Structures are given as structure tokens and as C-alpha cells.
């Protein structure tokens, strides 16, 4: 364990950030993976004067969705002053002592005693074991957790001042979402698989260049205030329009492939990247070829790169799947790209995918 602490200030002069690094080595990793059914906990450590934290690792995920993954969590056990606000990152320390395979929470999270936050799909077990000489030297997994704890830093003169004015959080997304959910003040009708949904042309046009084009010109959609939405399931459509109004897509994971197509069709670039991220997290040997096909079809560059990298790392296994064999016959240009990626990796211990 190491407790290397540094402090820095963000833009607000009354905010101080305390960085803390905790290193935890799990010995006999194969035994841990095979024998531990629930989770194991790291030794307790402190960041401040009286707080207590630990790390928690689940060897085979925390639910059916994350089965086959290593799940890692940061847990606040106790703290006299709560809530605690912090950002955190997890890394694996390689055999060279370098940090690799990091995951981070980009926003500040709120911790209360007993709360655990982390990544239920931190790393695939198969990937970890495939690169055991690099990531599991001497059958040891070493995790590094960086915690950036946020403190208010008030001077004596600040403390003697009168209380400031509290500015409430912006609720614009919530209020626009209510307009959509309650069909208030609508001026157009969207028809999906025979179902009608009332919406607002101004909001649709502001967020989607495709809707904007429909309503800007003397098209049938503009004159009749009625838009037929083909090729979308109602559930996918509702989540997409919910994103248009609020910027949120809570059920994205269960429909990321269909939503990627919808986001691409309606020019919703941020939603498209959110779909790429969800599909990337679900990459597996079985779906790698199909994911590569989706990424290429919908011009999802980041996802395509990740899918090619995954196929390169699992070439022998992927080449045996039905998805790869289908792609060999229908998308030879993607097969060629996969070969090129494999050749560029210069990994002599891997075999190229077969065309069988």
C-alpha cells in the first residue's frame, strides 16, 4: 500500500483537491478467481484524518451483465463529515511497473458511509489471463486507485463573511423532459409503427439536423406537422427522443446497437458516441465481428478501432465464431482491415483469423 498525497486547486479559489494513491496487490490470482465466489476486500486505508476506505474486487462480476469481467469498487467505510466528494480512477500495474488499462469517473461523485462506486466491467477475465505475463506477474494482480478528494478551503476572513447566495442547479433538462413526457404545448405528431407521439418542432429541430431539414422547407412533414418515423421500434424511438429533450439515455445499454443506427440516421453525434462506448464495453469474442460490422456501417470510428483491436487480440477465437464466418462472405473489406490490423500489431504468438 502506498499513500502518496498531493494537493492542487481547481478554478474556484475555495476548492482544494487532495490526490491520494493506493496500491493493492492480490497474490495467487488464479486461486482467487477460481475459489472466491463473492468478493474480497483490501486492507483499510485513510485519506483524511478520520476517514476509512477500502477497495472491493469481484472476480466474476456483480450481476449477469458483468459475468466474465473483473469488477472493482472504491468503498467509503466511515467518515465523521459526510458526504465526501471525490473523483477516482483505477489502473492495473504491469510487470514493468507502469500503469495500464485505466478506468476513471470523469465527474465528482458523492460518497456516504457504506457507499461503493466503481466499474462492474473493469476488465475481461479472458483478456487479463491472455496477457498474464504482462498483467499478472508471478500470479499477482496489482491495482492502483487514485482518489481526488474535494475540500472547501475557507480562510478566516471568508468564514466571518455573511452566508453567500445559494444558486440552485439547472433544471432545464428536467423541465424539457416533462414537456415531452406530458405532451404539453406540442405542435407536431411523430408516428412510429402506428403509435403517435406528440412533440415540439423547435426542440427537435434544435437538436437534430435531420428534423431541422424536415421543418425548414416546404416538405410534407412541415405542412402537415406529422412525421412518419420508419425503421425504428417504439421503445428505441422513445429513448432517442428522450435524449433529444434531456441529453440522457438511461436504457441505452439494452438497445445500443439499434440506438447507434437511430443516432446516426438523425445526426445525434453525442448519442452516437454514447452508443459506441456502450458497445465497446460489451465487446466479446462472440460479438466482435458483428460490432465491427455495425461500426463500419454507421461510421462509428472510435468503436471500429476498438473492435479491430479486440479482434487482433483474440484472433484465433474470433475466427471460429459464426459472426466472423458471415463477415468473411459478406464484408471482405472488413476482413482485409482485420488482417492489416493483425499484421500491424506484429504479435508473432497470434495466428491470423482463418477464412474457413
C-alpha positions in Angstrom: 0.0 0.0 0.0 1.2 3.5 -0.8 -0.3 6.8 0.3 1.3 9.4 -1.9 -0.7 12.6 -1.4 -0.5 15.8 -3.3 -2.8 18.8 -3.2 -4.0 21.1 -6.0 -6.6 23.8 -6.5 -9.3 23.9 -9.1 -10.5 27.2 -10.6 -12.6 28.0 -7.6 -10.2 29.6 -5.0 -12.2 28.0 -2.2 -11.8 24.5 -3.6 -8.8 22.3 -2.7 -8.2 18.9 -4.3 -6.3 16.2 -2.4 -4.9 13.4 -4.5 -4.2 10.1 -2.9 -2.8 6.9 -4.4 -3.5 3.4 -3.0 -1.7 0.3 -4.4 -3.1 -3.2 -3.6 -1.5 -6.4 -4.7 -3.7 -9.6 -4.8 -1.4 -12.7 -4.7 -2.4 -16.1 -6.1 -4.8 -14.5 -8.5 -5.8 -17.8 -10.2 -6.8 -19.2 -6.9 -8.7 -16.1 -6.0 -10.5 -16.2 -9.4 -11.5 -19.9 -9.0 -12.3 -20.1 -5.3 -13.8 -16.7 -4.3 -17.5 -16.5 -5.2 -18.4 -13.2 -3.8 -15.6 -10.6 -3.4 -12.5 -9.8 -1.4 -11.7 -6.5 0.4 -8.4 -4.7 0.6 -6.9 -3.6 3.9 -8.5 -0.4 5.2 -6.8 2.9 4.4 -7.3 6.6 5.2 -7.2 9.7 3.0 -8.1 12.3 5.6 -7.7 12.4 9.3 -10.5 10.2 10.4 -12.0 8.6 7.3 -11.7 4.9 6.4 -11.8 3.4 2.9 -11.2 0.1 1.2 -11.2 -1.4 -2.3 -13.5 -4.3 -3.2 -12.9 -6.7 -6.1 -15.5 -9.2 -7.5 -13.7 -11.9 -9.5 -16.6 -12.7 -11.8 -18.7 -9.6 -12.0 -21.5 -8.4 -9.8 -24.5 -9.5 -11.9 -25.4 -11.4 -15.1 -24.5 -8.5 -17.3 -20.9 -8.3 -15.9 -20.3 -12.0 -15.7 -16.8 -12.8 -17.1 -15.5 -9.4 -16.0 -13.4 -8.3 -13.0 -15.5 -5.7 -11.1 -13.6 -3.1 -8.9 -15.1 -0.7 -6.4 -14.0 2.1 -4.1 -15.8 2.0 -0.7 -16.2 4.7 1.9 -16.5 2.8 5.2 -16.8 5.7 7.6 -16.2 9.4 7.8 -17.3 11.9 10.5 -18.1 14.5 8.0 -20.3 13.3 5.1 -21.0 13.4 2.2 -17.5 13.2 0.7 -17.0 14.4 -2.8 -14.3 12.8 -4.9 -13.2 11.6 -8.4 -11.4 8.3 -8.7 -9.5 6.2 -11.2 -8.4 2.5 -11.3 -5.3 1.2 -13.1 -3.5 -2.1 -13.4 0.2 -2.1 -12.7 2.1 -4.1 -15.4 5.2 -6.2 -15.0 7.3 -3.1 -15.9 5.7 -1.2 -13.1 3.8 1.0 -15.5 0.1 1.9 -15.2 -2.1 0.4 -17.8 -5.8 -0.4 -18.5 -7.2 2.6 -16.6 -10.8 3.5 -16.0 -11.9 6.8 -14.5 -15.0 8.6 -13.3 -14.8 12.0 -15.1 -17.2 13.7 -12.7 -17.1 14.2 -9.0 -19.1 11.5 -7.2 -20.8 11.7 -3.8 -19.7 9.1 -1.2 -21.6 8.4 2.0 -20.5 5.7 4.6 -21.3 2.3 3.1 -21.5 3.6 -0.5 -19.3 1.8 -3.1 -18.7 3.2 -6.6 -16.6 1.7 -9.3 -16.6 -0.3 -12.5 -18.5 -3.5 -12.9 -16.9 -4.2 -16.2 -13.4 -3.1 -15.4 -11.6 -5.8 -17.5 -12.5 -9.1 -19.2 -11.1 -12.1 -17.3 -10.1 -13.7 -20.6 -8.1 -10.6 -21.6 -6.4 -10.5 -18.2 -5.4 -14.2 -18.4 -4.4 -13.9 -22.0 -1.8 -11.3 -21.1 -0.9 -12.8 -17.7 2.9 -12.5 -18.2 2.4 -8.7 -18.5 -0.6 -8.0 -16.2 -0.2 -10.9 -13.7 3.5 -11.3 -13.0 4.1 -14.1 -10.5 0.3 -14.7 -10.5 -0.2 -11.3 -8.8 -2.7 -8.6 -9.8 -1.6 -5.1 -8.7 -4.3 -2.4 -8.7 -3.7 1.3 -8.3 -6.5 3.5 -7.2 -6.2 7.3 -7.4 -8.7 9.3 -5.4 -9.1 13.1 -5.8 -10.9 14.3 -2.8 -12.5 17.7 -2.9 -12.3 20.0 0.1 -13.6 23.5 0.7 -10.8 25.8 1.8 -12.1 28.9 3.6 -9.9 31.5 5.1 -10.7 33.2 8.4 -11.9 36.3 6.6 -14.1 34.1 4.4 -15.6 32.4 7.4 -16.5 35.7 9.0 -18.4 36.9 6.0 -22.2 36.7 5.7 -23.5 33.5 4.1 -23.5 33.7 0.3 -26.4 33.2 -2.1 -27.2 29.6 -3.0 -27.6 29.1 -6.7 -29.8 26.0 -7.4 -28.7 23.5 -10.0 -30.0 24.0 -13.6 -33.2 22.0 -14.1 -33.6 22.8 -17.8 -33.2 19.2 -18.9 -35.8 18.0 -16.3 -38.3 20.6 -17.4 -37.9 19.9 -21.1 -38.2 16.2 -20.3 -41.6 16.9 -18.6 -42.8 18.7 -21.7 -42.1 15.5 -23.6 -43.4 13.1 -21.1 -46.6 15.1 -20.5 -47.2 16.1 -24.2 -47.6 19.8 -23.2 -47.8 22.6 -25.8 -46.9 20.2 -28.6 -47.1 21.2 -32.3 -46.3 18.1 -34.2 -47.0 14.4 -34.3 -44.5 11.6 -34.7 -45.8 8.3 -35.9 -43.8 5.1 -35.1 -45.1 1.7 -36.0 -48.7 3.0 -35.9 -48.2 4.7 -32.5 -48.5 8.5 -32.3 -46.2 10.7 -30.1 -46.7 14.5 -29.6 -43.6 16.6 -29.7 -42.2 20.1 -30.3 -40.8 21.1 -33.7 -38.5 23.7 -32.2 -36.8 21.3 -29.8 -36.5 18.5 -32.4 -35.0 21.0 -35.0 -32.6 22.5 -32.5 -31.1 19.1 -31.6 -31.2 17.1 -34.8 -30.1 18.4 -38.2 -32.4 15.8 -39.9 -35.5 17.1 -38.1 -34.4 20.7 -38.8 -34.2 20.0 -42.5 -37.8 18.5 -42.4 -39.2 21.6 -40.7 -37.2 24.2 -42.6 -38.6 23.5 -46.0 -42.0 23.0 -47.6 -41.9 19.3 -47.0 -44.9 17.3 -46.2 -43.7 16.9 -42.6 -43.7 20.7 -42.1 -47.0 21.4 -43.8 -48.9 18.7 -42.1 -47.0 18.7 -38.8 -46.9 15.0 -39.0 -43.7 12.9 -39.3 -43.6 9.2 -40.1 -40.6 7.5 -38.5 -39.7 4.3 -40.4 -37.4 1.5 -39.3 -37.5 2.3 -35.6 -39.1 0.3 -32.8 -41.3 2.5 -30.5 -39.1 1.7 -27.4 -35.9 2.8 -29.3 -37.7 5.9 -30.6 -38.9 7.0 -27.1 -35.4 6.7 -25.7 -34.0 8.6 -28.6 -36.5 11.5 -28.3 -35.9 11.5 -24.5 -32.3 12.1 -25.2 -33.2 14.9 -27.6 -35.1 16.6 -24.8 -32.8 15.9 -21.8 -29.4 14.7 -23.1 -29.9 11.4 -21.1 -30.4 7.9 -22.3 -31.0 5.7 -19.2 -31.9 2.5 -21.0 -29.1 2.7 -23.6 -27.3 -0.4 -22.7 -30.1 -2.8 -23.6 -30.5 -1.3 -27.1 -27.2 0.2 -28.0 -26.9 -1.5 -31.4 -30.4 -0.2 -32.6 -29.8 3.2 -31.0 -26.5 3.5 -32.8 -28.4 3.3 -36.1 -31.0 5.8 -35.0 -28.4 8.3 -33.7 -26.5 8.0 -37.0 -29.7 8.5 -39.1 -30.9 11.6 -37.1 -27.4 13.2 -36.7 -27.3 12.9 -32.9 -23.5 12.8 -32.6 -23.2 12.7 -28.8 -25.8 9.9 -28.5 -23.9 8.0 -31.2 -20.7 8.2 -29.2 -22.6 7.1 -26.1 -23.7 4.0 -28.1 -20.1 3.4 -29.2 -19.0 3.4 -25.6 -21.8 1.0 -24.5 -21.0 -1.4 -27.3 -17.3 -1.2 -26.6 -17.9 -2.2 -23.0 -19.8 -5.3 -24.2 -17.2 -6.4 -26.7 -16.7 -10.2 -26.6 -15.4 -13.0 -28.8 -18.9 -13.8 -29.9 -20.0 -10.3 -30.9 -16.7 -8.8 -32.1 -17.3 -9.3 -35.8 -20.9 -8.0 -35.6 -19.7 -5.0 -33.7 -17.1 -4.3 -36.3 -19.8 -4.5 -39.0 -22.0 -2.1 -37.1 -19.2 0.4 -36.5 -18.3 0.4 -40.2 -22.0 0.6 -41.3 -22.7 3.6 -39.1 -19.3 5.4 -39.5 -18.5 4.9 -35.8 -14.8 5.4 -35.9 -13.9 5.0 -32.3 -15.9 1.8 -32.0 -14.4 0.5 -35.2 -10.9 1.0 -33.8 -11.7 -0.8 -30.5 -13.4 -3.7 -32.4 -10.3 -4.1 -34.6 -8.0 -4.0 -31.6 -10.2 -6.6 -29.8 -10.2 -8.9 -32.9 -6.4 -8.5 -33.2 -6.0 -9.6 -29.5 -8.4 -12.6 -29.8 -7.9 -13.6 -33.5 -7.9 -17.3 -33.1 -11.1 -17.4 -31.0 -13.0 -14.8 -33.1 -12.2 -16.6 -36.4 -14.2 -19.6 -35.1 -17.4 -17.6 -34.5 -20.4 -17.6 -36.8 -20.2 -13.8 -36.9 -16.7 -13.9 -38.4 -17.6 -16.5 -40.9 -20.6 -14.5 -42.1 -18.4 -11.4 -42.4 -15.9 -13.3 -44.5 -18.6 -13.9 -47.1 -20.4 -10.5 -46.9 -17.8 -7.9 -46.0 -14.4 -8.8 -47.4 -13.2 -5.2 -47.0 -13.6 -5.6 -43.2 -11.8 -8.9 -43.2 -8.9 -7.2 -45.1 -8.8 -4.4 -42.4 -8.7 -7.0 -39.7 -5.8 -8.7 -41.4 -4.0 -5.4 -41.7 -4.6 -4.6 -38.1 -3.2 -8.0 -37.1 -0.1 -7.6 -39.3 0.5 -4.1 -37.8 0.4 -5.4 -34.3 3.4 -7.6 -35.0 2.4 -10.2 -32.5 4.1 -13.5 -33.6 2.4 -15.6 -31.0 -1.0 -14.8 -32.5 -2.4 -16.6 -35.6 -4.4 -14.7 -38.2 -8.1 -15.4 -38.5 -8.9 -18.2 -40.9 -11.3 -17.8 -43.8 -12.9 -21.1 -43.0 
